[in-house]
Amino acid sequence: MSASKKPHLNLIITGHIDHGKSTTMGHFLMDMGVIDERAIAQHAEESEKIGKGDTFKYAWVMDNIKDERERGITIDLAFKKFETQKFFFTLIDAPGHRDFIKNMITGASEADCAILVLSAKGDEANVAVAPGGQAREHAFLLRTLGVGQIMVAINKMDTNNYSEDAFKATKEIGEKLLKSVGYKVDQVPIIPVSGWVGDNLIKKSDNLKWWTGKTLLETLDDFKIPDKPIGKPLRIPIQDVYSITGVGTVPVGRVETGTFKAGAKVIIMPSGAQGEVKSIETHHTQMESAEAGDNIGFNLRGIEKKDIKRGDVLGTPDNPPTVANEFRAQIIVIHHPTALAPGYTPVMHAHTAQVAATIVAFESKINPQTGAEEEKNPKFLKAGDSAIVRIKPVRPTPIETFKEFPEMGRFALRDMGATIAAGVVKEITEKYTP
């Protein structure tokens, strides 16, 4: 079966920095034949040159920006593709630090499933799942952002002499974490691997004789294809708008929900401009229609360039995209040097929109694991807090509730080059109509 014929899944790899997720995935991709050994050997050589020894050679596969190499950390999202028996995967490598969160919410939030890599070294695992640990933060975000399918790879088994007891101890730590953020533990596969040596990635290993379960590769094929939100109303966040001579206005974006076809009547929000779709294309190929998941360009009749820009959302006149003057949200504060007070105005990133937004009120502080209210009208919020707040973008912004349109109802708040908070929209408290 060719790649395009197999069902497609976006897979995100997460975990605490230094737990070996880049090494594990790099080795996995090499064993899968996606990258050749020559490239790996070359990486090892470069690694020696900058004094990293060859320990980074597999991780290089995932780090393909020169500046990342010199700094020895994974920064951007590296996109890789590979095929298993059942699926065609796009791999989203999530950096192990703060920017992971922005990427996850604005671009990679499209993950269908996730691998959480946890180190089998007891002290490392405990740090990762402790409050403030990245494994805890990532698991909570994956759950909050609607990534329902997750597996855990317990890595670095080679450092424990492949001990079954070490695996069991780490598995327990992992299960406790998953349970605390709301995953059903009996539905989450947890497997032992060594990313460095290559055990149990695509074939069974003699080092892990006691392990009767599946390999990483086999476990990936147990994921399920999520239902595409095709039956929902049309929503296309605009990524870019081009003016092409002789053609006209050509917006580009990804269909998040619904379907649409050439000839359809459409509306752009927040301008309220209406027109019709002349033609649709993807990768320079004309299409009759497009559906949720498709990245497309389309030519509009009756809509001028001034009426449409990045961050706007296209829908149909009978069910136009919602535009908010104000909304209620559940946020989790990820990072802040001191504390947030009401009136704070960071930049909100939601789908393709970026807009300054003021947190006008803190309604309540909630338990991040259970959602129970812990304190009414808190005076301030600090890193690690989860809260219900009211947010007012400085201009009307198209956004939906997470419940109705998860794809359109999540956002990140950024300031000073860092992601301050991540959130989901609970309710639109004040709608804007053009």
C-alpha positions as CSV (number, residue, x, y, z in Angstrom):
1,M,0.0,0.0,0.0
2,S,1.4,3.4,-0.8
3,A,1.8,6.0,1.9
4,S,-1.1,8.0,0.9
5,K,-3.5,5.0,0.9
6,K,-2.7,4.2,4.5
7,P,-4.6,6.1,7.2
8,H,-2.5,9.0,8.5
9,L,-1.8,9.8,12.2
10,N,0.2,12.7,13.7
11,L,2.3,11.4,16.5
12,I,3.9,13.7,19.1
13,I,6.9,12.6,21.1
14,T,7.2,14.2,24.5
15,G,8.9,13.9,27.9
16,H,11.3,15.6,30.2
17,I,14.5,17.0,28.7
18,D,17.4,14.4,28.8
19,H,15.1,11.3,29.1
20,G,16.3,10.3,25.6
21,K,13.3,11.0,23.4
22,S,15.4,12.3,20.5
23,T,17.8,9.4,20.8
24,T,15.0,6.9,21.0
25,M,13.2,8.3,17.9
26,G,16.4,8.8,16.0
27,H,17.4,5.2,16.5
28,F,13.9,4.0,15.7
29,L,13.9,5.9,12.4
30,M,17.3,4.5,11.5
31,D,16.1,1.0,12.2
32,M,13.0,1.7,10.2
33,G,15.3,2.6,7.3
34,V,13.9,6.2,7.1
35,I,17.4,7.6,7.6
36,D,20.5,5.9,6.4
37,E,23.4,4.9,8.6
38,R,25.8,7.2,6.7
39,A,23.9,10.2,7.9
40,I,24.1,8.9,11.4
41,A,27.9,8.2,11.1
42,Q,28.3,11.8,9.9
43,H,26.3,13.1,12.8
44,A,28.5,11.1,15.2
45,E,31.6,12.7,13.7
46,E,30.2,16.2,14.0
47,S,29.2,15.4,17.5
48,E,32.8,14.4,18.4
49,K,33.9,17.7,16.9
50,I,31.9,19.9,19.2
51,G,32.9,17.8,22.2
52,K,29.6,15.9,22.7
53,G,31.1,12.5,22.2
54,D,29.0,10.2,20.1
55,T,26.2,10.0,22.6
56,F,24.2,12.4,20.5
57,K,24.5,10.6,17.2
58,Y,20.9,9.3,17.1
59,A,19.4,12.5,18.5
60,W,20.9,14.4,15.6
61,V,18.4,12.8,13.4
62,M,15.7,14.8,15.1
63,D,17.8,18.0,15.3
64,N,18.3,19.3,11.9
65,I,19.0,23.0,12.4
66,K,22.7,24.0,12.7
67,D,22.2,26.2,15.6
68,E,20.4,23.4,17.5
69,R,23.5,21.2,17.0
70,E,25.8,23.7,18.5
71,R,23.6,24.1,21.5
72,G,22.9,20.4,21.9
73,I,19.1,20.7,22.4
74,T,16.1,20.1,20.3
75,I,14.4,23.4,19.6
76,D,12.0,23.4,16.7
77,L,9.5,20.9,15.6
78,A,11.2,18.5,13.3
79,F,8.7,16.7,11.0
80,K,9.5,13.2,10.0
81,K,7.4,10.7,8.2
82,F,7.4,6.9,8.4
83,E,5.1,4.0,7.7
84,T,4.1,1.0,9.8
85,Q,2.1,-2.0,8.7
86,K,-1.1,-0.1,9.3
87,F,-0.4,3.6,9.3
88,F,1.4,6.5,7.7
89,F,2.8,8.6,10.6
90,T,4.0,12.2,10.7
91,L,6.2,12.5,13.7
92,I,6.1,15.7,15.6
93,D,9.2,15.9,17.8
94,A,8.2,18.2,20.7
95,P,11.1,20.0,22.4
96,G,11.4,19.1,26.1
97,H,11.1,22.7,27.3
98,R,8.7,25.6,27.3
99,D,8.3,26.2,23.6
100,F,6.9,22.7,23.2
101,I,3.8,24.1,24.7
102,K,3.3,26.9,22.2
103,N,4.0,24.5,19.3
104,M,1.6,22.0,20.7
105,I,-1.2,24.5,21.0
106,T,-0.8,26.4,17.8
107,G,0.6,23.9,15.3
108,A,1.2,20.5,16.8
109,S,-2.0,20.6,18.7
110,E,-3.1,18.5,15.8
111,A,-1.5,15.4,17.4
112,D,-3.7,12.3,17.3
113,C,-1.6,10.3,19.6
114,A,1.5,10.6,21.8
115,I,4.6,8.8,23.1
116,L,5.7,9.9,26.5
117,V,9.3,8.9,27.1
118,L,10.2,8.3,30.7
119,S,13.7,7.4,32.0
120,A,14.0,4.2,33.9
121,K,16.6,5.8,36.2
122,G,14.6,6.2,39.4
123,D,15.8,9.7,40.3
124,E,15.2,11.1,36.8
125,A,11.7,9.6,36.6
126,N,10.8,11.1,39.9
127,V,12.0,14.6,38.9
128,A,10.0,14.4,35.7
129,V,6.7,13.6,37.3
130,A,7.1,15.9,40.3
131,P,5.2,19.2,40.2
132,G,7.0,21.4,37.8
133,G,8.5,18.4,36.0
134,Q,8.1,18.4,32.3
135,A,6.6,14.9,32.0
136,R,3.8,16.0,34.4
137,E,3.3,19.2,32.5
138,H,3.3,17.5,29.1
139,A,0.9,14.8,30.2
140,F,-1.5,17.4,31.6
141,L,-1.4,19.4,28.4
142,L,-1.9,16.4,26.2
143,R,-4.9,15.5,28.2
144,T,-6.3,19.1,28.4
145,L,-5.7,19.6,24.7
146,G,-7.6,16.5,23.8
147,V,-4.9,14.0,22.8
148,G,-6.7,10.9,23.9
149,Q,-4.3,8.2,22.8
150,I,-1.0,7.9,24.6
151,M,1.7,5.3,25.2
152,V,4.7,5.3,27.5
153,A,8.2,4.2,26.5
154,I,10.3,3.5,29.5
155,N,13.8,4.3,28.2
156,K,17.4,3.8,29.3
157,M,16.7,0.2,30.3
158,D,20.4,-0.5,29.4
159,T,21.5,1.8,32.4
160,N,19.7,-0.6,34.8
161,N,21.1,-3.8,33.3
162,Y,17.6,-4.4,31.8
163,S,16.2,-5.1,35.2
164,E,12.5,-6.0,35.3
165,D,12.2,-4.4,38.8
166,A,13.5,-1.1,37.5
167,F,10.9,-1.3,34.7
168,K,8.1,-2.1,37.2
169,A,9.1,0.7,39.5
170,T,9.2,3.3,36.7
171,K,5.9,1.9,35.3
172,E,4.3,2.6,38.6
173,I,5.5,6.2,38.6
174,G,4.2,6.6,35.1
175,E,0.8,5.1,35.9
176,K,0.4,7.4,38.9
177,L,1.1,10.4,36.7
178,L,-1.3,9.4,33.9
179,K,-4.0,8.7,36.4
180,S,-3.5,12.0,38.1
181,V,-4.1,13.9,34.8
182,G,-7.1,11.8,33.9
183,Y,-6.0,9.1,31.5
184,K,-7.5,5.6,31.9
185,V,-4.3,3.6,32.9
186,D,-5.6,0.3,31.6
187,Q,-5.8,1.8,28.1
188,V,-2.2,3.1,28.1
189,P,0.5,0.7,26.9
190,I,3.7,1.0,28.8
191,I,6.8,-0.7,27.3
192,P,10.5,-1.0,28.1
193,V,13.1,0.3,25.5
194,S,16.7,1.4,25.2
195,G,16.9,4.2,22.7
196,W,20.7,4.1,22.8
197,V,21.2,0.4,22.3
198,G,18.0,-0.1,20.2
199,D,16.2,-2.7,22.3
200,N,12.5,-3.3,21.7
201,L,12.2,-0.5,19.2
202,I,11.4,-2.6,16.2
203,K,12.4,-6.0,17.3
204,K,12.4,-8.1,20.4
205,S,15.6,-8.0,22.4
206,D,17.5,-10.8,24.1
207,N,18.4,-8.2,26.7
208,L,14.7,-8.1,27.7
209,K,13.9,-11.8,27.8
210,W,11.3,-11.2,30.5
211,W,9.3,-8.8,28.4
212,T,6.5,-10.7,26.6
213,G,4.7,-7.6,25.4
214,K,5.0,-5.6,22.2
215,T,7.8,-3.6,20.6
216,L,7.5,0.2,20.1
217,L,6.6,-0.5,16.4
218,E,3.9,-3.0,17.2
219,T,2.4,-0.7,19.9
220,L,2.1,2.1,17.4
221,D,-0.2,-0.1,15.3
222,D,-2.5,-0.4,18.2
223,F,-3.5,3.3,18.0
224,K,-6.8,4.1,16.4
225,I,-7.8,6.5,13.7
226,P,-9.8,9.3,15.3
227,D,-13.0,10.3,13.7
228,K,-12.5,13.3,11.4
229,P,-14.7,16.2,12.4
230,I,-16.3,16.2,8.9
231,G,-19.9,16.5,10.1
232,K,-19.3,19.7,12.0
233,P,-19.8,23.2,10.6
234,L,-17.0,24.5,8.3
235,R,-14.0,26.3,10.0
236,I,-10.9,27.2,8.1
237,P,-8.4,29.5,10.0
238,I,-6.5,31.6,7.4
239,Q,-2.7,31.1,7.4
240,D,-1.8,33.5,4.6
241,V,-3.5,35.5,1.9
242,Y,-2.0,36.0,-1.5
243,S,-3.0,38.3,-4.4
244,I,-2.3,36.5,-7.6
245,T,-2.4,38.6,-10.8
246,G,-5.2,37.3,-13.1
247,V,-6.5,35.0,-10.3
248,G,-7.4,37.3,-7.5
249,T,-7.4,36.7,-3.7
250,V,-6.1,33.3,-2.7
251,P,-6.2,32.5,1.0
252,V,-4.4,29.4,2.3
253,G,-5.3,27.4,5.4
254,R,-6.1,24.0,6.9
255,V,-9.7,22.8,7.1
256,E,-10.1,22.2,10.8
257,T,-13.8,21.0,10.7
258,G,-16.4,20.3,8.1
259,T,-16.2,20.1,4.3
260,F,-16.5,22.5,1.5
261,K,-16.5,22.5,-2.3
262,A,-16.1,24.8,-5.3
263,G,-19.2,26.9,-5.7
264,A,-20.0,27.1,-2.0
265,K,-21.1,30.4,-0.4
266,V,-18.7,31.4,2.4
267,I,-18.3,34.1,5.0
268,I,-15.0,35.5,6.5
269,M,-15.0,36.5,10.2
270,P,-14.6,39.0,11.8
271,S,-15.1,41.2,8.7
272,G,-18.4,39.5,7.8
273,A,-17.5,39.6,4.1
274,Q,-19.3,37.1,2.0
275,G,-18.4,35.5,-1.3
276,E,-18.1,32.2,-3.1
277,V,-15.4,29.6,-3.7
278,K,-14.2,29.6,-7.3
279,S,-11.7,26.8,-7.0
280,I,-9.7,24.8,-4.4
281,E,-6.3,23.3,-4.8
282,T,-3.8,21.4,-2.7
283,H,-0.1,21.2,-3.7
284,H,-1.0,22.7,-7.1
285,T,-3.6,20.1,-7.8
286,Q,-7.2,21.2,-8.4
287,M,-9.8,19.7,-6.0
288,E,-13.5,19.6,-6.3
289,S,-13.9,19.6,-2.5
290,A,-11.9,19.6,0.7
291,E,-12.5,18.2,4.2
292,A,-11.2,18.4,7.8
293,G,-7.4,17.8,7.8
294,D,-6.7,19.1,4.3
295,N,-4.2,22.0,3.8
296,I,-5.5,24.0,0.9
297,G,-5.4,27.2,-1.1
298,F,-8.7,28.5,-2.6
299,N,-9.7,31.3,-4.8
300,L,-12.6,33.5,-3.7
301,R,-15.1,35.5,-5.7
302,G,-16.5,38.7,-4.1
303,I,-14.1,39.0,-1.3
304,E,-11.4,41.6,-1.4
305,K,-7.9,41.2,0.0
306,K,-8.6,43.9,2.7
307,D,-11.5,41.8,4.1
308,I,-9.4,38.8,4.9
309,K,-6.1,38.3,6.8
310,R,-4.1,35.7,8.7
311,G,-6.0,34.7,11.9
312,D,-9.5,35.2,10.3
313,V,-11.7,32.2,10.0
314,L,-13.8,31.1,7.1
315,G,-17.1,29.4,7.5
316,T,-20.6,29.3,5.9
317,P,-23.2,32.1,6.2
318,D,-25.7,29.8,7.9
319,N,-23.3,28.9,10.6
320,P,-20.6,31.6,10.7
321,P,-17.5,31.2,12.9
322,T,-17.9,32.7,16.4
323,V,-16.1,35.9,17.1
324,A,-15.4,36.8,20.8
325,N,-15.1,40.2,22.4
326,E,-14.6,38.3,25.7
327,F,-14.6,34.7,26.8
328,R,-14.2,32.4,29.9
329,A,-11.3,30.0,29.8
330,Q,-9.5,27.4,31.9
331,I,-5.8,28.2,31.8
332,I,-2.7,26.6,33.3
333,V,0.1,28.9,34.1
334,I,3.2,27.3,32.8
335,H,5.9,29.8,33.4
336,H,6.1,33.3,35.0
337,P,9.0,34.8,36.9
338,T,6.7,36.3,39.6
339,A,2.9,36.2,39.4
340,L,0.0,37.2,37.2
341,A,-2.5,39.8,38.4
342,P,-5.8,40.7,36.7
343,G,-5.2,43.3,33.9
344,Y,-2.2,41.4,32.6
345,T,-2.0,41.6,28.8
346,P,0.1,39.0,27.0
347,V,-0.2,37.9,23.4
348,M,-2.8,35.2,22.7
349,H,-2.0,32.6,20.0
350,A,-5.1,30.6,18.9
351,H,-5.2,28.6,15.7
352,T,-3.5,31.1,13.2
353,A,-4.5,34.2,15.2
354,Q,-2.1,36.3,17.3
355,V,-3.7,39.1,19.3
356,A,-2.9,40.9,22.5
357,A,-5.4,39.9,25.1
358,T,-6.1,41.1,28.7
359,I,-7.0,38.7,31.4
360,V,-9.7,40.9,32.9
361,A,-10.7,38.7,35.9
362,F,-9.6,35.6,37.8
363,E,-12.8,33.8,38.7
364,S,-11.4,30.8,40.6
365,K,-8.3,28.7,41.1
366,I,-8.9,25.0,40.4
367,N,-7.2,21.8,41.1
368,P,-5.3,21.0,37.9
369,Q,-5.8,17.3,38.3
370,T,-9.5,17.1,39.3
371,G,-10.9,20.5,38.1
372,A,-12.4,21.1,41.6
373,E,-12.6,24.7,42.7
374,E,-9.9,25.6,45.3
375,E,-10.2,29.3,45.7
376,K,-12.7,32.0,44.6
377,N,-11.4,35.3,43.0
378,P,-7.7,34.7,43.7
379,K,-5.6,37.9,43.8
380,F,-2.8,36.4,41.7
381,L,-1.7,33.3,39.8
382,K,1.7,31.7,39.7
383,A,3.5,29.0,37.7
384,G,1.7,25.7,38.2
385,D,-1.7,27.2,39.0
386,S,-4.8,26.3,37.0
387,A,-7.7,28.7,37.0
388,I,-10.9,29.9,35.4
389,V,-10.4,33.4,34.0
390,R,-12.1,35.9,31.7
391,I,-10.1,37.1,28.7
392,K,-10.7,40.1,26.5
393,P,-8.7,40.2,23.2
394,V,-7.9,43.8,22.2
395,R,-9.8,43.3,19.0
396,P,-12.7,40.9,18.2
397,T,-11.1,37.4,17.6
398,P,-12.6,34.3,16.0
399,I,-12.5,31.5,18.5
400,E,-14.8,28.7,19.6
401,T,-15.5,26.8,22.8
402,F,-13.3,23.7,23.3
403,K,-16.3,21.6,23.9
404,E,-17.8,22.3,20.5
405,F,-14.7,22.7,18.4
406,P,-11.6,21.4,20.2
407,E,-9.6,22.3,17.1
408,M,-10.6,26.0,17.5
409,G,-10.9,26.3,21.2
410,R,-7.3,26.1,22.6
411,F,-4.8,28.9,22.9
412,A,-1.4,29.9,24.4
413,L,-0.5,33.1,26.1
414,R,3.0,34.4,25.4
415,D,5.1,37.2,26.7
416,M,8.8,38.1,26.8
417,G,9.5,35.3,24.4
418,A,8.1,32.6,26.6
419,T,4.8,30.7,26.9
420,I,3.2,32.0,30.0
421,A,0.0,29.9,30.0
422,A,-2.0,27.4,27.9
423,G,-5.8,27.3,27.9
424,V,-9.1,26.1,26.5
425,V,-12.2,28.2,25.9
426,K,-15.1,27.3,28.2
427,E,-17.7,29.9,27.1
428,I,-18.0,32.9,24.8
429,T,-19.3,35.5,27.3
430,E,-19.6,38.4,24.7
431,K,-20.0,37.7,21.0
432,Y,-19.0,40.2,18.4
433,T,-21.2,40.7,15.3
434,P,-19.9,42.6,12.3
